[in-house]
């Protein structure tokens, strides 16, 4: 592997993946905090902090931050998930120090200026409004809320309008001071990068980070059930959810191959049966959503109100059929798709940075490429059928649905099909 790791005196882990054939580098800071670390009154604070980190420091205005990166043709961004927050910059390799300096600045010396806070509050309110006007965004939040009611994992990452309107500067400063600590963060760079130089720069620029924080996530507890919204739309958007698995579950790669066979592409069973053969949908797919201590497996589809009760039995039937029969050809095709996707992703500095960061957050080590390939190679037809059977017997169905639901079957009848 081209990956090297080091740990600074303050506990910050530094990881690099050298790609000498490229001219760029993506450098990111992963922080082990997301919406699952929030209590009910803090919901949305991780996401607002991610926004406000770009709005000025003791050394730079918000405009300075944007212009200094874009003056060299670079790209700066961040995102918040339920377990992590990631800040990253993609630049030409000779501008690595600038990218590191900006990231270190916003993560240690943000000022949360009052005027900037009011402006960004309006931006986030618009973001929530846009999500609330998008049915296939709402339906995922409905599924999440039904799967994990009254838990941080079941609340929207963006927060609520009421809470976003109430957050103040001290809320952001306290949250950053409590959660943004060196031992919980990983600095990752992929591209044309020298590891020793990266470590030297990190030691200089991240020295103000305090070492340790003392907070942990509330353990996840899958419950299941239904969250439905009757709306006058042209389509019904549905998500069928099931109790899934964590990243370190022995069946993780089995589940990936199973998901690919069921709903991972145009050759998948759901696409072929539901769209190509029956014409019930434009789009249908399955996906895994893993956490450090659990997860969900889900299927998303959008269909007309007159077709929804025809669609549901077909989805259930395809899942049961997969628990009883799968061919070696299907497993091989799914394995090849996953391998090819992984190898294509390795050609991107940003994808490599993201993969390494996620691995360090979850496993505290880089996962060698060959280890992943070997894990995929060990999956056979028996394992796929066994895992689908495990999934179907894992607990109550979770159903999220939005659209014209007048003719939708009762939840208990739908759940019994699975």
Secondary structure, 3 states (H helix, E strand, C coil): CCEEEEECCCCCEEEEEECCCCCEEEEEEEECCCHHHCCHHHCCHHHHHHHHCCCCECCCCHHHHHHHHHCCCCEEEEEECCCCEEEEEEEEHHHHHHHHHHHHHHHHCECCCHHHHHHHHHHHHHHHHHHHCCHHHHHHHHHHHHHCCCCHHHCCCCCCHHHHHHCCHHHHHHHHHHHCCHHHEEEEEEECCCHHHHHHHHHHHCCCCCCCCCCCCCCCCCCCEEEEEECCCCEEEEEEEEECCCCCCCCHHHHHHHHHHHHCCCCCHHHHHHHHHCCCCCCEEEEEEECCCCEEEEEEEEEECCCHHHHHHHHHHHHHHHCCCCCHHHHHHHHHHHHHHHHHHCCCHHHHHHHHHHHHHHHCCCCCHHHHHHHHHCCCHHHHHHHHHHHHCCCCCEEEEEECCCCCCCHHHHHHHC
